[in-house]
Amino acid sequence: MNMTHYMELLAVNQPWNLLIFMAVPVILAETIAITELAILFTRNLHGTLRKLNKICSIIAGLYFTVIFIYLFQTAVIPLTANGEWRGIIDMIAVGFYLAGIVPLLGMALLDMNLIWRNRTAEEKLKIHAIFVGMFLIVAHVAMIFGMLDPSLGSGGTSGHSHM
């Protein structure tokens, strides 16, 4: 079966690529999501869970920024320049994975008080929760399309380079 570049990235250099590109971001994101639910339920904006949530948000945002820059330079630009995408499914998988930068960096900037400084704690909590939801959506779209055979899309399988 043919693989998307997303799935190929996770499959090569085992277990390191899986840890670097999937496990670390997902563990941080799941920790953020779980603590976010507890914070929303209890409205305790200054407790231990909020501190853990804030630390994980900042780490996830900065960590994923490095991943985004690395993959954009080493994969997206070369794949595009050389016409090596494996069709629309491949592009959706990689594109949605990299779109995770928006909510993850958004949470980090919010928690570092670099954006929306004049918002109340409740307003920031709402924005943070929206970012969590956005990340869950883009990450799951990336995973679903990443697991598909890219030849199912109209583009076929044009290249076999590694991300």
N, CA and C of each residue as an Amber inpcrd file, in Angstrom:
protein
   489
   0.8350000  -1.1850000   0.0000000   0.0000000   0.0000000   0.0000000
   0.8790000   1.2470000   0.0000000   0.4540000   2.2410000  -0.7320000
   1.1590000   3.5170000  -0.7670000   0.8920000   4.2910000   0.5200000
   1.8380000   5.1320000   0.9190000   1.7010000   5.9290000   2.1330000
   1.7570000   7.4080000   1.8100000   1.0420000   8.1730000   2.6200000
   1.1990000   9.6180000   2.5490000   2.5570000   9.9720000   3.1370000
   3.0440000  11.1390000   2.8130000   4.3050000  11.5870000   3.4120000
   4.1710000  11.7080000   4.9310000   2.9870000  12.0500000   5.4010000
   2.7220000  12.1340000   6.8420000   2.9790000  10.7800000   7.5070000
   2.3800000   9.7290000   6.9560000   2.5430000   8.3990000   7.5470000
   3.9630000   7.8850000   7.3550000   4.5520000   8.1920000   6.2160000
   5.9250000   7.7750000   5.9620000   6.8780000   8.4150000   6.9710000
   6.6420000   9.6800000   7.2720000   7.4660000  10.3720000   8.2740000
   7.4300000   9.6360000   9.6050000   6.2330000   9.2100000  10.0030000
   6.0920000   8.5170000  11.2870000   6.6490000   7.0980000  11.2470000
   6.6840000   6.4860000  10.0690000   7.1120000   5.0920000   9.9420000
   8.6190000   4.9210000   9.8420000   9.3290000   5.9110000   9.2750000
  10.7770000   5.7760000   9.1250000  11.4850000   6.1860000  10.4080000
  12.7260000   5.7290000  10.5570000  13.5750000   6.0880000  11.6900000
  12.9100000   5.7600000  13.0270000  12.3390000   4.5550000  13.0990000
  11.6390000   4.1290000  14.3130000  12.5950000   3.9880000  15.4890000
  12.2370000   4.3240000  16.6850000  10.9840000   4.9470000  17.0990000
  11.0580000   6.4710000  17.1270000  12.1790000   7.0310000  16.7140000
  12.4560000   8.4530000  16.9390000  11.4740000   9.3910000  16.2540000
  11.1840000   9.1680000  14.9740000  10.2460000  10.0570000  14.2940000
   8.8610000   9.9950000  14.9200000   8.4430000   8.8010000  15.3060000
   7.1380000   8.6620000  15.9550000   7.1060000   9.4430000  17.2680000
   8.1780000   9.3540000  18.0260000   8.2500000  10.1000000  19.2880000
   8.2940000  11.6160000  19.0570000   9.1700000  12.0420000  18.1590000
   9.3920000  13.4770000  17.9270000   8.1830000  14.1490000  17.2970000
   7.6260000  13.5270000  16.2470000   6.5860000  14.1860000  15.4610000
   5.1680000  13.8340000  15.8890000   4.9960000  12.7700000  16.6920000
   3.6440000  12.3950000  17.0980000   3.4950000  12.3240000  18.6120000
   4.3030000  11.5270000  19.2730000   4.0890000  11.2740000  20.6910000
   4.2160000  12.5350000  21.5460000   5.2940000  13.2710000  21.3850000
   5.4920000  14.4690000  22.2220000   4.3800000  15.4820000  22.0110000
   4.0750000  15.8810000  20.7580000   2.9880000  16.8550000  20.5890000
   1.6310000  16.3420000  21.0750000   1.3350000  15.0650000  20.8330000
   0.0320000  14.5310000  21.2300000  -0.0740000  14.4020000  22.7480000
   0.9730000  13.9620000  23.4050000   0.9340000  13.8630000  24.8700000
   0.7420000  15.2410000  25.4910000   1.4620000  16.2330000  24.9660000
   1.2700000  17.6040000  25.4650000  -0.1490000  18.0880000  25.1880000
  -0.6460000  17.8600000  23.9760000  -1.9910000  18.3130000  23.6120000
  -3.0680000  17.6090000  24.4370000  -2.9080000  16.3250000  24.6760000
  -3.8880000  15.6050000  25.4970000  -3.8580000  16.0820000  26.9450000
  -2.6680000  16.3760000  27.4440000  -2.5650000  16.9350000  28.8010000
  -3.2640000  18.2860000  28.8610000  -3.0620000  19.0950000  27.8400000
  -3.7330000  20.3990000  27.7730000  -5.2460000  20.2080000  27.7310000
  -5.7260000  19.3010000  26.8840000  -7.1670000  19.0780000  26.7380000
  -7.8060000  18.5940000  28.0360000  -7.1660000  17.6600000  28.7050000
  -7.7170000  17.1110000  29.9450000  -7.7230000  18.1570000  31.0520000
  -6.6130000  18.8760000  31.2060000  -6.5710000  19.9090000  32.2450000
  -7.5220000  21.0510000  31.9030000  -7.6950000  21.3300000  30.6120000
  -8.6300000  22.3830000  30.1750000 -10.0540000  22.0510000  30.6050000
 -10.4380000  20.7930000  30.4500000 -11.7770000  20.3750000  30.8740000
 -11.9610000  20.5640000  32.3820000 -10.9600000  20.1800000  33.1470000
 -11.0410000  20.3440000  34.6020000 -11.1180000  21.8230000  34.9750000
 -10.3470000  22.6550000  34.3060000 -10.3600000  24.0920000  34.5860000
 -11.7190000  24.6830000  34.2240000 -12.2590000  24.2990000  33.0890000
 -13.5770000  24.7950000  32.6780000 -14.6620000  24.3560000  33.6540000
 -14.5460000  23.1390000  34.1660000 -15.5460000  22.6070000  35.0980000
 -15.4610000  23.2740000  36.4620000 -14.2420000  23.4210000  36.9760000
 -14.0650000  23.9610000  38.3310000 -13.9400000  25.4820000  38.3660000
 -13.5520000  26.0830000  37.2400000 -13.2850000  27.5290000  37.1330000
 -12.1570000  27.9680000  38.0730000 -11.2980000  27.0100000  38.4370000
 -10.1340000  27.3320000  39.2550000  -9.0190000  27.7840000  38.3110000
  -8.8740000  29.0930000  38.1680000  -7.9400000  29.6590000  37.1970000
  -6.5310000  29.8540000  37.7480000  -6.2970000  29.4410000  38.9840000
  -4.9820000  29.6820000  39.5820000  -4.4050000  28.4570000  40.2850000
  -5.0100000  27.3070000  40.1070000  -4.5450000  26.1100000  40.7990000
  -3.4480000  25.3690000  40.0520000  -3.1160000  24.2060000  40.5630000
  -2.0630000  23.3670000  40.0090000  -2.3750000  22.9240000  38.5860000
  -3.6390000  22.5740000  38.3320000  -3.9980000  22.1430000  36.9810000
  -3.8050000  23.2680000  35.9720000  -4.1230000  24.4910000  36.3600000
  -3.9260000  25.6260000  35.4450000  -2.4480000  25.8530000  35.1790000
  -1.6170000  25.6820000  36.2010000  -0.1700000  25.8160000  36.0090000
   0.3600000  24.7510000  35.0540000  -0.0970000  23.5090000  35.2490000
   0.3050000  22.4180000  34.3540000  -0.1730000  22.7020000  32.9360000
  -1.4150000  23.1520000  32.7990000  -1.9950000  23.5000000  31.5030000
  -1.1680000  24.5770000  30.8120000  -0.7950000  25.5950000  31.5630000
  -0.0210000  26.7130000  31.0120000   1.3730000  26.2580000  30.5760000
   2.0340000  25.4710000  31.4040000   3.3750000  24.9680000  31.0770000
   3.3260000  24.1030000  29.8220000   2.3570000  23.1880000  29.7650000
   2.2370000  22.3100000  28.5970000   1.8920000  23.1090000  27.3430000
   1.0540000  24.1300000  27.4680000   0.6910000  24.9610000  26.3220000
   1.9000000  25.6970000  25.7620000   2.6970000  26.2500000  26.6390000
   3.8840000  26.9880000  26.2040000   4.8960000  26.0360000  25.5580000
   5.1460000  24.9070000  26.2100000   6.0900000  23.9300000  25.6510000
   5.5870000  23.4220000  24.3050000   4.2990000  23.0580000  24.2180000
   3.7360000  22.5280000  22.9710000   3.8420000  23.5540000  21.8440000
   3.5190000  24.8050000  22.1340000   3.5810000  25.8430000  21.1100000
   4.9860000  26.0820000  20.5960000   5.9350000  26.1540000  21.5040000
   7.3220000  26.3860000  21.0950000   7.9080000  25.1530000  20.4010000
   7.6170000  23.9790000  20.9400000   8.0980000  22.7240000  20.3540000
   7.5690000  22.5580000  18.9340000   6.2570000  22.7910000  18.7540000
   5.6670000  22.5970000  17.4410000   6.1240000  23.6630000  16.4530000
   6.4970000  24.8280000  16.9420000   7.0550000  25.8510000  16.0680000
   8.3480000  25.3490000  15.4340000   9.1730000  24.6870000  16.2200000
  10.4180000  24.1080000  15.6900000  10.0960000  23.0220000  14.6660000
   9.1350000  22.1500000  14.9690000   8.7260000  21.0980000  14.0340000
   8.2020000  21.7160000  12.7440000   7.3530000  22.7320000  12.8690000
   6.7790000  23.3920000  11.6950000   7.8780000  23.9390000  10.7860000
   8.8040000  24.6830000  11.3560000   9.8900000  25.2740000  10.5670000
  10.7270000  24.1780000   9.9110000  11.0760000  23.1470000  10.6790000
  11.8810000  22.0480000  10.1450000  11.1840000  21.3570000   8.9740000
   9.9210000  20.9680000   9.1550000   9.2110000  20.2450000   8.0990000
   8.8960000  21.1280000   6.8980000   8.6460000  22.3980000   7.1380000
   8.3790000  23.2890000   6.0180000   9.6180000  23.4010000   5.1310000
  10.7830000  23.5250000   5.7740000  12.0290000  23.6640000   5.0120000
  12.4850000  22.3540000   4.3750000  12.3490000  21.2530000   5.0930000
  12.9070000  19.9880000   4.6070000  11.9200000  19.1230000   3.8420000
  10.6220000  19.4250000   3.9520000   9.6270000  18.5910000   3.2740000
   8.7200000  19.3880000   2.3480000   8.0020000  20.3530000   2.8690000
   6.9950000  21.0520000   2.0650000   7.6150000  21.7680000   0.8700000
   8.6490000  22.5380000   1.1020000   9.2680000  23.2780000  -0.0070000
   9.8650000  22.3240000  -1.0390000  10.6740000  21.3180000  -0.6430000
  11.2080000  20.3950000  -1.6560000  10.1300000  19.5790000  -2.3760000
   9.1180000  19.1020000  -1.6400000   8.0560000  18.3210000  -2.2860000
   7.3020000  19.1650000  -3.3070000   7.0710000  20.4130000  -2.9740000
   6.3650000  21.3110000  -3.8790000   7.2400000  21.6710000  -5.0770000
   8.4770000  22.0280000  -4.8110000   9.3940000  22.4370000  -5.8820000
   9.6550000  21.3000000  -6.8690000   9.7060000  20.0680000  -6.3750000
  10.0130000  18.9170000  -7.2280000   8.7650000  18.1800000  -7.7210000
   7.5900000  18.6690000  -7.3680000   6.3470000  18.0230000  -7.8050000
   6.2050000  16.6040000  -7.3040000   6.5760000  16.3640000  -6.0470000
   6.5840000  15.0090000  -5.5070000   5.4300000  14.7030000  -4.5510000
   4.4260000  15.5730000  -4.4990000   3.2590000  15.2580000  -3.6720000
   2.5590000  14.0380000  -4.2530000   1.9670000  13.2620000  -3.3890000
   1.2970000  12.0260000  -3.8130000  -0.2110000  12.2370000  -3.9550000
  -0.5950000  13.4080000  -4.3610000  -2.0060000  13.7130000  -4.5860000
  -2.5930000  14.5610000  -3.4750000  -3.8690000  14.8410000  -3.6220000
  -4.5710000  15.7500000  -2.7090000  -4.6510000  15.1890000  -1.2880000
  -4.8060000  13.8910000  -1.1510000  -4.8720000  13.2770000   0.1810000
  -3.5630000  13.5180000   0.9320000  -2.4650000  13.3710000   0.2530000
  -1.1390000  13.6100000   0.8230000  -1.0140000  15.0680000   1.2750000
  -1.4390000  15.9740000   0.4170000  -1.3370000  17.3930000   0.7310000
  -2.2370000  17.7790000   1.9150000  -3.4260000  17.1920000   1.9860000
  -4.3310000  17.4660000   3.1020000  -3.7250000  16.9530000   4.4100000
  -3.1900000  15.7500000   4.3900000  -2.6050000  15.1640000   5.6030000
  -1.4740000  16.0330000   6.1450000  -0.5470000  16.3820000   5.2880000
   0.5960000  17.1990000   5.7120000   0.1360000  18.6070000   6.0720000
  -0.7470000  19.1710000   5.2550000  -1.2240000  20.5290000   5.4980000
  -1.9470000  20.6710000   6.8210000  -2.8170000  19.7260000   7.1430000
  -3.5380000  19.8020000   8.4080000  -2.6200000  19.5200000   9.5960000
  -1.6410000  18.6360000   9.4160000  -0.6660000  18.4170000  10.4920000
   0.0500000  19.7300000  10.8060000   0.5380000  20.3900000   9.7570000
   1.2670000  21.6430000   9.9600000   0.3500000  22.7770000  10.4150000
  -0.9400000  22.7010000  10.1120000  -1.8930000  23.7170000  10.5770000
  -2.0130000  23.7210000  12.1000000  -1.5340000  22.6790000  12.7410000
  -1.5130000  22.6350000  14.2010000  -0.7120000  23.7710000  14.8130000
   0.1270000  24.4210000  14.0120000   0.9120000  25.5570000  14.5020000
   0.0030000  26.6840000  14.9790000  -1.1270000  26.8930000  14.3120000
  -2.0050000  28.0180000  14.6480000  -2.5390000  27.8950000  16.0780000
  -3.2310000  26.8100000  16.4200000  -3.7350000  26.7360000  17.8000000
  -2.6390000  26.5160000  18.8400000  -1.6120000  25.7200000  18.5210000
  -0.5750000  25.4650000  19.5300000   0.2460000  26.7160000  19.8240000
   0.6480000  27.4220000  18.7960000   1.3870000  28.6620000  19.0290000
   0.4650000  29.7210000  19.6350000  -0.7880000  29.7140000  19.2190000
  -1.7600000  30.6430000  19.8090000  -1.8880000  30.4550000  21.3130000
  -1.9860000  29.2040000  21.7560000  -2.0630000  28.9310000  23.1980000
  -0.8010000  29.3910000  23.9070000   0.3430000  29.1200000  23.2940000
   1.6140000  29.5120000  23.9150000   1.6940000  31.0330000  24.0450000
   1.3720000  31.7470000  22.9830000   1.4270000  33.2100000  23.0280000
   0.4310000  33.7790000  24.0270000  -0.7520000  33.1640000  24.0980000
  -1.7600000  33.5890000  25.0740000  -1.2600000  33.3630000  26.4970000
  -0.6840000  32.1980000  26.7510000  -0.2050000  31.8750000  28.0980000
   1.0790000  32.6100000  28.4760000   1.8130000  33.1080000  27.4760000
   2.9830000  33.9450000  27.7660000   2.5840000  35.4240000  27.8370000
   1.2810000  35.6620000  27.7180000   0.7060000  37.0230000  27.7890000
   1.2560000  37.9290000  26.6870000   1.4870000  37.3610000  25.5140000
   1.9820000  38.1390000  24.3760000   0.8590000  38.5670000  23.4370000
  -0.3060000  37.9270000  23.5660000  -1.4860000  38.3270000  22.7960000
  -2.6800000  38.4320000  23.7350000  -3.6300000  39.2570000  23.3650000
  -4.8590000  39.4710000  24.1410000  -4.5840000  39.7870000  25.6100000
  -3.6370000  40.6680000  25.8300000  -3.2510000  41.0500000  27.1960000
  -4.3850000  41.7010000  27.9850000  -5.2300000  42.4290000  27.3060000
  -6.2760000  43.1980000  27.9940000  -7.5630000  42.4120000  28.2050000
  -7.5610000  41.1400000  27.9190000  -8.7500000  40.3080000  28.1180000
  -8.8200000  39.8520000  29.5730000 -10.0360000  39.6000000  30.0260000
 -10.2250000  39.0780000  31.3830000  -9.7870000  37.6140000  31.4240000
  -9.6500000  37.0880000  32.6230000  -9.2770000  35.6800000  32.7820000
 -10.3220000  34.7680000  32.1380000 -11.5940000  35.1170000  32.2780000
 -12.6670000  34.3210000  31.6630000 -12.5810000  34.3590000  30.1370000
 -12.3160000  35.5310000  29.5640000 -12.1890000  35.6570000  28.1150000
 -10.9860000  34.8610000  27.6100000  -9.8830000  34.9060000  28.3270000
  -8.6960000  34.1380000  27.9480000  -8.9690000  32.6390000  28.0340000
  -9.7380000  32.2250000  29.0280000 -10.1070000  30.8170000  29.1700000
 -10.9220000  30.3640000  27.9580000 -11.8430000  31.2170000  27.5110000
 -12.6510000  30.8950000  26.3310000 -11.7720000  30.7900000  25.0860000
 -10.8790000  31.7350000  24.8870000  -9.9750000  31.7090000  23.7300000
  -9.0950000  30.4660000  23.7640000  -8.5810000  30.1540000  24.9460000
  -7.7260000  28.9710000  25.1190000  -8.4930000  27.7070000  24.7500000
  -9.7320000  27.6050000  25.2120000 -10.5610000  26.4300000  24.9150000
 -10.8370000  26.3300000  23.4080000 -11.0270000  27.4590000  22.7520000
 -11.2200000  27.4580000  21.2870000  -9.9710000  26.9290000  20.5980000
  -8.7980000  27.3530000  21.0610000  -7.5440000  26.8480000  20.4870000
  -7.4140000  25.3400000  20.6950000  -7.8100000  24.8480000  21.8640000
  -7.7580000  23.4000000  22.1190000  -8.6360000  22.6730000  21.1170000
  -9.8560000  23.1600000  20.9330000 -10.7710000  22.5480000  19.9670000
 -10.2210000  22.5900000  18.5550000  -9.6480000  23.7270000  18.1670000
  -9.0490000  23.8450000  16.8290000  -7.9570000  22.8060000  16.6380000
  -7.1030000  22.6410000  17.6560000  -6.0180000  21.6690000  17.5220000
  -6.5630000  20.2520000  17.3670000  -7.5670000  19.9120000  18.1570000
  -8.1360000  18.5650000  18.0550000  -8.6960000  18.3110000  16.6570000
  -9.3090000  19.3090000  16.0680000  -9.8600000  19.1500000  14.7190000
  -8.7530000  18.9480000  13.6910000  -7.7640000  19.8480000  13.6570000
  -6.7230000  19.7300000  12.6190000  -5.8890000  18.4690000  12.8140000
  -5.6210000  18.0950000  14.0530000  -4.8250000  16.8910000  14.3070000
  -5.5600000  15.6370000  13.8490000  -6.8540000  15.5770000  14.0930000
  -7.6000000  14.3910000  13.6880000  -7.7960000  14.3280000  12.1780000
  -8.0060000  15.4500000  11.5260000  -8.0810000  15.4480000  10.0580000
  -6.7510000  14.9600000   9.4840000  -5.6370000  15.4550000  10.0360000
  -4.3150000  15.0220000   9.5680000  -4.1390000  13.5210000   9.7460000
  -4.5380000  12.9960000  10.8980000  -4.3740000  11.5640000  11.1520000
  -5.2380000  10.7290000  10.2180000  -6.4690000  11.1430000  10.0210000
  -7.3770000  10.3720000   9.1590000  -6.8660000  10.3620000   7.7180000
  -6.5560000  11.5350000   7.1820000  -6.0550000  11.5840000   5.8070000
  -4.6700000  10.9480000   5.7070000  -3.8680000  11.0680000   6.7600000
  -2.5360000  10.4810000   6.7550000  -2.5520000   8.9740000   6.6640000
  -3.6100000   8.3400000   7.1630000  -3.7140000   6.8870000   7.1350000
  -4.3000000   6.3490000   5.8420000  -4.8460000   7.2390000   5.0070000
  -5.4020000   6.7970000   3.7320000  -4.3050000   6.4780000   2.7250000
  -4.6340000   5.6270000   1.7690000  -3.7590000   5.3770000   0.6360000
  -3.8830000   6.6110000  -0.2610000  -2.7790000   7.3190000  -0.5120000
  -2.8800000   8.5600000  -1.2980000  -3.3650000   8.3400000  -2.7250000
  -3.2850000   7.1030000  -3.2380000  -3.7560000   6.8460000  -4.5960000
  -5.2850000   6.8860000  -4.6810000  -5.9630000   6.9130000  -3.5370000
  -7.4180000   7.0420000  -3.5450000  -7.8560000   8.4150000  -4.0490000
  -6.9680000   9.4070000  -3.8970000  -7.2350000  10.7320000  -4.4470000
  -6.9300000  10.7340000  -5.9300000  -7.3270000  11.7470000  -6.6010000
  -7.1570000  11.8010000  -8.0540000  -5.7110000  11.9920000  -8.4870000
  -4.8140000  12.3020000  -7.5340000  -3.4410000  12.6090000  -7.9220000
  -2.5390000  11.4180000  -8.1150000  -2.9120000  10.2400000  -7.6780000
  -2.0490000   9.0640000  -7.8530000  -0.8450000   9.0940000  -6.9220000
   0.2140000   8.4190000  -7.3150000   1.4270000   8.3150000  -6.5120000
   2.6160000   8.7430000  -7.3390000   2.9550000  10.0100000  -7.2480000
   4.0070000  10.5330000  -8.1290000   5.4180000  10.4110000  -7.5710000
   5.5960000  10.4080000  -6.2790000   6.9510000  10.3920000  -5.7470000
   7.1000000   9.4300000  -4.6000000   8.3330000   9.1140000  -4.2730000
   8.5990000   8.2220000  -3.1580000   9.7000000   8.7520000  -2.2540000
   9.8370000  10.0520000  -2.1770000  10.8720000  10.6050000  -1.3060000
  10.3940000  10.6100000   0.1370000  11.3400000  10.6520000   1.0450000
  11.0140000  10.6620000   2.4630000  10.9130000  12.0780000   2.9680000
  10.0280000  12.2880000   3.9400000   9.9210000  13.6170000   4.5590000
  11.1110000  13.8450000   5.4270000
